[in-house]
Each structure stands twice: as C-alpha cells, then as structure tokens.
Amino acid sequence: MCLAYACLVANQNLGDAKKAKNDEFYTQFHDIEKEMNAYLEYDENAFRGKTVLLPCDDPEWSNFTKYFAQNFERLGLKKLISTSYAPNSKPKELNLQPTLFEIESPQFDEVKTASNGKIFTLTRDTTGDKVINVDDLEWQYLEGDGDFRGAEVTALRDEADIIVTNPPFSLFRDFLLWITEAGKEFSIIGNKNAITYKEVFPLIKENKMWLGSTPMSIDLLFRIPKAFAAELVAKGGEGSAWRRIDGEVLGRASAVWFTNMDHGKRHQPLPLMTEADNIKFSKHKEIKGQGYPKYDNYDAIEVPFTDAIPSDYRGVMGVPISFLGKYSPEQFEILGSDAFDGTPPTKKYANKKKVVNGVPMKSNTGTMGCVIRRDDFGPGTYFDVGYPVEAVYKRIFIRHKGADK
Ligand SMILES: C[S@@+](CC[C@H](N)C(=O)[O-])C[C@H]1O[C@@H](n2cnc3c(N)ncnc32)[C@H](O)[C@@H]1O
C-alpha cells in the first residue's frame, strides 16, 4: 500500500512518462508528402514565397525538415526554419547523444548540445551547386531549450507564414492556441480525440480549421525511439498499438491532420440518396425499412452513418464524428454538438437510472448526450427516465446548406 501523497506523485510520474512517450512519435516521409500534395493539387502556389516554420522538430533526422528542404525550389519557398527541443528537456530514457553531424560541426558545444534547442534555416545555395536543398541547411544553437512557448520560438512563429509539424500530443491544446492566436496558416497532426476538445471543435464549426486530406479512417504509423519500441512490443498489442514493417517497430496512433490550408477533398459533395430511397435501399439495416428516429431531447433526427444522410431532409441531423472526414462547407453547415459544444437539449430529465441488459444499475455514471425513446429495455445499455431511452454517443448537429431558408 502506498501513502496517499507518494501514490499521487508515483501516478503522476507514470502519467507524465506515458505522455512523454506519446510525445515522441516521429512522422513518416510519405505521410507528410501525401498531405502536402493535397494542398498543392488544390493550389500549386500554396507555399510559394512563404516562410515555413517547423517547430517541435528534430531537424537532423526529421522527415518534415527533409521534405521541405528537398522540395524548397519546387514549392517556391522563401525560407525554411526548423527548431528542435533540447535533449535535457526530453525524457531521459531516450538517452540522446549528439549526432556525428553535430559533433563535426565547428559550432559544436559540449554544454549546449544537451541544454539548448537548435535552429536550422534554409534560404540559399550555400554549397555552390546551384540548387537549394538539404545540403544547404545552416544551423546554430538556440539561446534557450526550443520550447515552442518561449519568446525565442514565438518570435519565429511571428516571422512565419505557415506552421507545419506533429506537435507533442500532450501539449496539443496549447500548441493550437499558440498558432491560432497568431493567425497563421498551419497543418499539424493531432489525435482524433482532439476533435472533441472544447478548444478545437468551435474552430471546426466556424470553418476556421478542418481535417486534412488524409482519410480519417486510416491510423497513421510513426517511427518511435528504440527504448519505447521495446516496451510497446513487450506489452503486446501488435496491430492495434504498433506494427512491424520491414523489421522496424512503428507506433500506431489514431491521428489526423488539422489544417486551415485548403484542399480539394473538402469541396467534393457527398453523393447521397433521398430519405425515401434510403429507407428503401440503404445498405444499413438500422435505416432500411426503419427510417430515422427523432431524438427525445434534441430537435434533430439520428443519422448513424455519414453515407445515410438523406439528401432532402431540411431539418437538423445528428451524425457521428467521422462525418468530419467527408464534410464539405458548400454542402452542409455544422450547428453544434451534444457532447462538446454545449448545444442545450430541448428536454432535461430530473431522474435517470442506468439499465444494463434489463437490470437497473446502482451507479448512474455516464453522460447521456442525444437519446432515442424506445418501447422497452432490451439487451444493451438504456436509461430509465420514466420510460426507456437509448443514448447515442457524441453526435455533431448538421443541416444541409441553405435548408433553413
Ligand atoms: C510528436 S514528436 C514529433 C517530432 C517531429 N515533428 C516529427 O513528426 O517527426 C514532438 C516533438 O516535440 C518535442 N517537444 C515536447 N515538448 C515540447 C515543447 N514544449 N516545445 C517544443 N518541442 C517539444 C518532443 O521531444 C518531440 O521531439
């Protein structure tokens, strides 16, 4: 048994260690290339004449730095800046040692190598081979540790036009705020769970940010430090938590790109059937021959699948979060959400009792969100609010564009 304070500290340390590990997921080249290509297909000048900042990077081995340096001329960049976080500020287990590249550089400093971040810049041909590429990157130590929240990297943010990175997941909220308060263009990787953060969803709702072109249904694979890879493998879970590809263990995360850079996919309307045709022909048994139930506590119908959105329904519809992967602002407007946008329900229940497989539970924990009235308590989880209701998990409220007119 541990004493309360010691326990708290131990748990916090464990939590911090887990967070720090999730913060060390390194993005693969082809994932960056695919996403950036989508912006370029939509606007070939998306990066032209711009200064791109890659914060929270590790420029000596980062694929972000590699991608932008290799494509510096093709993209027409004005300047590339990439910064890294000091080894001493990262988890100790990484046991980071300076690379040969750093040690052999004239500016190598035995103290700064551990305690300072680094800045890499690319603006011109330094090697004299008449091309600007990776070989022309110039570097020096930052004054501080490279924390994106510090004055030094914040000044670089202010200088930049576009910010691209995979920021530490544990600081995603702070990072997003840090970018949006400066009003910059951005493309960043974050966990799908972040969609439901109160700092994130309003930006999506107001079309100030959207999901990137990489499909939401794909879990991205990331390179991970060897020390963490061994731990992951020891825990098991191949397939869901990690995969071995060409002998290398890659961490798997349900990550998506969040961006305010435009791409073609978000302007492609979803092909949809009418309500009557869905009821007649839908491939989903929940819809075919059944229709769309109205919520008991929201003035909207339940649409459990994005491809079952009826094309001719003029009212408000509740759809799953995966809808955002198909969302086109010309086709729909987002009105709110039951779970994370505080859209008030039309009805509140003074008393509710959770009923699982017909058995009333002692504990009533669990938020209800949207509920659908049912005739009886069947197998599964229900609430007794004076009558049986079934809760559906996290719905986004949408309406066809112009349907309110
Ligand atoms: C998810 S990794 C991604 C690295 C790189 N952008 C990539 O995708 O290959 C996040 C990086 O941010 C670093 N980091 C953690 N906290 C930071 C902070 N407060 N400021 C800057 N970088 C930080 C981590 O050590 C890690 O190198």
The ligand as an ORCA input file, in Angstrom:
! r2SCAN-3c Opt
* xyz 0 1
  C       5.352     14.064    -31.749
  S       7.071     14.478    -31.824
  C       7.186     14.950    -33.480
  C       8.529     15.306    -33.959
  C       8.577     15.721    -35.428
  N       7.793     16.914    -35.640
  C       8.091     14.589    -36.308
  O       6.891     14.447    -36.516
  O       8.912     13.810    -36.772
  C       7.055     16.003    -30.907
  C       8.405     16.583    -30.613
  O       8.232     17.754    -29.825
  C       9.151     17.729    -28.738
  N       8.595     18.539    -27.637
  C       7.990     18.115    -26.498
  N       7.621     19.179    -25.765
  C       8.000     20.298    -26.449
  C       7.894     21.686    -26.196
  N       7.316     22.154    -25.086
  N       8.391     22.549    -27.117
  C       8.978     22.082    -28.245
  N       9.091     20.775    -28.537
  C       8.616     19.886    -27.659
  C       9.310     16.263    -28.429
  O      10.504     15.999    -27.718
  C       9.312     15.654    -29.853
  O      10.578     15.708    -30.406
*
